Amino acid sequence: MESDRGRDGPPQAGRQRQPHPAPWAARDAFWDQWRGNPDDLWPSVGGSGRSTADESRADRRQRQVHDRIHQAAGRHPDRGRPRLTRDEIVDAAIAVADAEGAEALTMRRIAQVLRSGTMSLYWHVSGKEHLLELMRDMLMAEIEVPEPSGDWRADLHATAVNGRAMLRRHPWLMDFIGARPPLGPGTIANLERSLGILAGLRLTPAAAFDVLIAVNTYVSGVVLRETQEIRAQQAERESGIDVEQALADRMAWRDKLAATGLFPALVEMLDNNVDPDAPETMDERFEFGLECLLDGIAARIGAT
């Protein structure tokens, strides 16, 4: 599939993200009430790698090479910094991943998008691992968490829908689901707002967190399956599969199952043309599962 980018320019991912404000705009609005630097709140152990002490060995090597290059050129690495911001670098990296996939993420490609020198990026990020953490954290700000309305179910439902929408906009992000969450400004602000939805229920902190984990796990699990479905369907289209032959194969498989007498429920599903992977029922399936989950949470915590 062709990516929407010019030969030497940035991918045209802006069209995909245009309806959504810059992720850092929502993040910064949350932090306007505090005069400190949100980046200071990254955990000191396993954090974003802001300090040299927290960098991975590979990232440290890259920074040392970068410093030596500039020292050899006769200027101190603390001078002549390029007119880039870290947010611009992270946003460009997200645009590359959206248009070309996470495998396309290299410092060289991002520098090309920004029309900057590759080594200039290292003033702001220590390496690819650090960059990925910042990207994931920035995207958390895209998930709109409503102000508590007093209806915790409606608020959690909206948060889940918005979380799914964010993951669907950035399918490459699913390759990193399951890794330790980046506890940066975007993530912890999102978590604080989400916990605020449950404040009126007077749950213990552990119970409130369990509720959020249950909802988040459901959302990520659904999007993982949907992403796999979409990729499989795309692969089928690109393979040039004959539709009539595919239907004939399906009927032959149905008859084989029926002949055993062991699978009456499955045969009935096939006879009723139930397709658990049908694109047109994705939203319906998501809503059904989410409502079942919220029903279960309400019963468990004794809330209405």
C-alpha positions in Angstrom: 0.0 0.0 0.0 1.4 3.4 -0.9 2.1 5.7 1.9 0.7 9.3 1.7 4.0 11.1 1.6 6.2 13.0 -0.8 9.4 11.6 -2.1 11.5 13.7 0.3 8.9 15.2 2.5 6.9 14.2 5.5 4.1 11.6 5.4 0.7 13.3 5.0 -0.5 11.9 8.3 -2.0 15.3 9.1 -5.1 14.3 7.1 -5.6 11.3 9.3 -5.2 13.3 12.6 -6.8 16.6 11.5 -10.0 16.1 13.4 -8.0 15.7 16.6 -6.1 18.5 18.3 -2.3 18.2 18.8 -1.9 15.6 21.5 0.3 18.0 23.6 -2.4 20.7 23.5 -4.8 18.6 25.7 -1.9 17.5 27.8 -0.6 21.0 28.4 -4.1 22.3 29.3 -4.2 19.8 32.2 -0.8 21.1 33.4 -1.6 24.8 33.2 -2.8 24.6 36.8 0.7 23.7 38.0 3.9 25.8 37.6 6.3 23.0 37.7 7.8 21.0 34.8 5.7 17.9 34.1 8.7 16.0 32.8 10.1 16.1 36.3 7.4 13.6 37.3 8.7 10.7 35.2 9.7 7.9 37.5 13.4 7.9 38.3 13.6 4.2 37.7 12.5 2.9 34.3 11.3 6.4 33.3 11.7 8.3 30.1 15.4 8.4 30.1 15.6 12.2 30.5 18.8 12.0 32.4 22.0 10.3 31.2 21.9 8.1 34.3 18.6 6.6 33.3 19.5 6.0 29.6 20.0 2.5 28.3 23.6 1.6 27.4 22.9 1.8 23.7 21.3 5.3 24.1 24.2 6.5 26.2 26.6 5.3 23.5 24.6 7.2 20.8 24.7 10.4 22.9 28.5 10.1 23.5 29.1 9.6 19.8 26.9 12.7 19.1 28.9 14.8 21.6 32.2 13.6 20.1 31.1 14.6 16.6 30.3 18.1 17.7 33.4 18.5 19.8 35.5 17.3 16.9 33.9 20.0 14.8 35.1 22.6 17.2 32.0 23.5 19.0 30.7 22.5 22.4 27.6 20.3 22.3 25.7 22.7 24.5 25.8 25.4 21.9 24.1 25.9 18.6 21.1 23.8 19.4 18.6 23.4 16.5 15.3 25.2 16.5 13.3 22.0 17.2 11.2 21.1 20.2 10.8 17.6 21.6 7.1 17.7 21.0 7.7 18.4 17.3 10.1 15.4 17.1 7.6 13.1 18.8 4.7 14.3 16.7 6.8 13.7 13.5 7.6 10.2 14.7 3.9 9.5 15.3 3.1 10.7 11.8 5.8 8.4 10.3 4.5 5.5 12.3 0.9 6.2 11.3 1.8 6.4 7.6 4.5 3.8 7.3 4.4 1.6 10.4 6.5 1.4 13.5 9.2 -0.5 11.5 9.9 2.7 9.6 10.8 4.6 12.8 14.5 5.6 12.5 16.2 8.8 13.5 17.2 9.4 9.9 13.6 9.1 8.7 12.3 11.5 11.4 15.1 14.0 10.6 14.1 13.8 6.9 10.5 14.6 7.8 11.6 17.5 9.9 14.2 18.6 7.3 16.8 18.6 10.0 20.1 16.9 10.7 19.8 13.4 12.2 22.1 14.3 15.1 20.0 17.3 16.0 17.4 15.0 17.3 19.7 13.8 20.1 19.5 17.2 21.8 15.9 16.2 22.7 15.7 12.4 22.8 18.4 10.0 23.8 17.5 7.2 21.4 14.7 5.2 19.8 13.6 3.5 23.0 13.2 6.9 24.7 11.4 8.2 21.6 8.9 5.3 21.7 8.1 6.0 25.3 7.5 9.7 24.6 5.3 8.8 21.6 3.1 6.4 23.7 2.8 8.9 26.4 1.8 11.7 24.0 -0.9 9.6 22.5 -2.5 9.0 25.9 -3.4 12.7 25.7 -5.6 11.9 22.6 -7.9 9.8 24.8 -10.7 12.2 25.9 -11.7 11.5 29.5 -14.9 13.4 30.3 -15.3 15.5 33.4 -17.2 13.4 36.0 -20.9 13.8 35.3 -22.1 11.8 38.2 -22.9 8.9 35.9 -19.8 6.7 36.3 -21.0 4.2 33.7 -21.6 6.8 31.0 -18.2 8.4 31.7 -16.4 5.1 31.7 -18.2 4.1 28.5 -17.2 7.3 26.8 -13.6 6.9 28.0 -13.5 3.3 26.6 -14.9 4.4 23.3 -12.4 7.2 23.0 -9.5 4.9 24.0 -10.6 2.4 21.2 -10.8 5.3 18.7 -7.2 6.4 19.6 -5.8 2.9 19.2 -7.7 2.5 15.9 -6.1 5.8 14.6 -2.7 4.4 15.5 -2.8 0.7 14.8 1.0 0.4 15.1 0.7 1.1 18.8 -0.8 -2.3 19.3 2.6 -3.8 18.7 3.6 -2.2 22.1 0.5 -3.0 24.1 1.5 -5.2 27.1 4.8 -3.3 27.7 5.2 -1.3 30.8 3.1 1.8 30.5 5.1 5.1 30.1 4.4 6.9 33.3 4.9 10.4 31.8 2.7 13.5 31.9 0.1 12.3 29.4 -0.4 8.9 31.1 -0.6 10.1 34.7 -2.9 13.0 33.8 -5.2 10.5 31.9 -5.1 8.2 34.9 -5.9 11.0 37.4 -8.9 12.0 35.3 -10.1 8.4 35.0 -9.9 7.8 38.7 -11.9 11.0 39.2 -14.8 9.4 37.3 -15.0 6.7 40.1 -14.5 9.1 43.0 -18.2 9.3 43.9 -18.4 5.5 44.4 -16.0 5.7 47.4 -14.1 2.6 46.3 -10.8 1.7 47.9 -7.9 2.9 45.7 -7.1 -0.7 44.8 -10.7 -1.4 43.7 -10.9 1.7 41.7 -7.7 0.8 39.9 -9.0 -2.7 39.3 -12.0 -1.2 37.6 -9.9 0.9 35.3 -7.6 -2.0 34.5 -10.6 -4.2 33.6 -11.9 -1.6 31.2 -8.5 -0.8 29.6 -7.7 -4.5 29.2 -11.0 -5.0 27.5 -10.4 -2.1 25.1 -6.9 -3.1 24.2 -8.0 -6.8 23.7 -10.8 -5.8 21.4 -8.6 -3.5 19.3 -5.9 -6.2 19.1 -8.4 -8.6 17.6 -9.8 -5.9 15.3 -6.4 -5.0 14.1 -5.7 -8.7 13.3 -9.0 -8.9 11.5 -8.3 -5.8 9.4 -4.8 -7.1 8.5 -6.1 -10.5 7.6 -8.8 -9.0 5.4 -6.3 -6.7 3.7 -4.0 -9.7 3.1 -6.9 -11.6 1.5 -7.7 -8.7 -0.8 -4.1 -8.3 -1.9 -3.8 -12.1 -2.5 -6.5 -11.9 -5.2 -8.6 -14.6 -3.6 -11.6 -15.7 -5.8 -14.8 -14.9 -3.8 -16.8 -17.8 -5.3 -14.1 -20.3 -4.6 -13.8 -19.0 -1.0 -17.6 -19.5 -0.6 -17.4 -23.0 -2.1 -14.5 -23.9 0.3 -16.6 -22.6 3.2 -19.6 -24.8 2.3 -17.3 -27.8 1.9 -15.9 -27.2 5.3 -19.5 -26.8 6.7 -20.5 -30.1 5.2 -17.5 -31.9 6.6 -18.3 -30.6 10.1 -21.9 -31.6 9.8 -21.1 -35.1 8.7 -19.3 -35.8 12.0 -22.4 -35.0 14.0 -20.1 -33.3 16.6 -20.6 -29.7 15.9 -24.3 -28.8 15.7 -23.9 -25.3 17.2 -21.1 -24.4 14.9 -22.9 -25.7 11.8 -26.0 -23.7 12.9 -23.8 -20.6 13.1 -22.5 -21.2 9.6 -26.0 -21.9 8.2 -27.1 -18.5 9.6 -24.1 -16.8 8.0 -22.7 -15.5 11.3 -19.3 -14.0 10.6 -17.5 -13.2 13.9 -15.0 -11.1 12.0 -17.4 -9.1 9.9 -16.3 -5.4 9.6 -19.8 -4.1 9.7 -20.4 -5.7 13.2 -17.2 -4.5 14.8 -18.9 -1.6 16.6 -21.9 -3.7 17.7 -19.6 -6.4 19.1 -17.5 -3.8 21.0 -20.6 -2.2 22.5 -22.0 -5.6 23.5 -18.9 -6.6 25.4 -18.4 -3.2 27.0 -22.0 -3.2 28.3 -21.5 -6.7 29.7 -18.3 -5.6 31.4 -19.9 -2.5 32.9 -22.9 -4.6 34.1 -20.4 -7.0 35.8 -18.5 -4.1 37.4 -21.8 -2.6 38.7 -22.9 -5.9 40.2 -19.5 -6.5 41.8 -19.2 -3.1 43.5 -22.9 -2.8 44.3 -23.3 0.4 42.3 -26.1 1.6 39.9 
